Amino acid sequence: MPRFFFHVRSACKDLSRDELGLDYPDVETAYLEVFRGAQGMMCEFAARSLNPQDYAVEIENDSGEVVFELPFSEVSGRQIP
């Protein structure tokens, strides 16, 4: 099963790296899990007085390739696709 790493990038390009990663059967499943997790993180941003619009999650495969990026601006107010 492929491993994916979920890094959080800020607008000023700071990166919080996921060093452990998680195993998912495919990229689509990883995306759905990231989308759900990002929705849950919205409250965390608010609690820290941070604007979630300034952040994105980069998903990297086990080869080190970024397979997609999910800006928090796409998560706000949307249902899981």
N, C-alpha and C positions, 0 to 999 in steps of 0.2 A: 504494500500500500504506500503511495507517495506521501512524503512529508512536506508540509507547507509551513512557512514562517511568516508571522504577522507583525510587521514593523509599523509604528505610528510616527508619521512625519508631520512636523509643524510647518507653518507658512514660512518661517525663517530657515527652513531646511534642516532643523535639528531632527535627529532620528533616535527613537527609542527602539532598540533592536530586540527581537524575540530570538533568544539563543536556543530554545528548546524545540519549538515547533510542535505541530500536531499532525497526525496521520488522517488523511481523508481519501476516499476511493478515487476522487477526481476533482478537477478545478471547480466545476459547478457546485459541488457539495461544499468545498472550502469557501466559495463566494457566499453561499447562503448562510453559513455559520458566521462568517465575518459580518455580514449584514445584520444578523440578529445580535451579535455582540456589540456592534457599533450603536445599535439602537439603545442597548442597555448602558452604554458609556455616556450617552447624552446627559444624564443626570449627574454623572461624575464631573463633566466639564462645567456644568452650572454650579455645582457645589464649590468648585475652585475658581469661580468667576472667570472662566475661559470661554472664548467663543469657539464652538465646535467647527464653525465654518473655516477656521484657520488650520484644520488638521485633516489628514487622510491616512488610511491604512494601506500599506504596500504589502502585497502578498507575493512571496518569493518561493520558488520551488526548491527542491533539495539540490539542484544544480547551481543555485545562486541567481537564477533568472527571475526578474520581476514579471509575474504572469498577469497581474492586474492591480489596479489601484482603485480604492473606493474612498472618494472624498466624503467627509461627514456631511457636506452640503447636500449630497444625494440621498442621505439617510433620513434627514429631518422630515418628519411628517409623512413618510412613505411606508407602505406595507411591504412585507417581504414579497419579492417577486415570485 
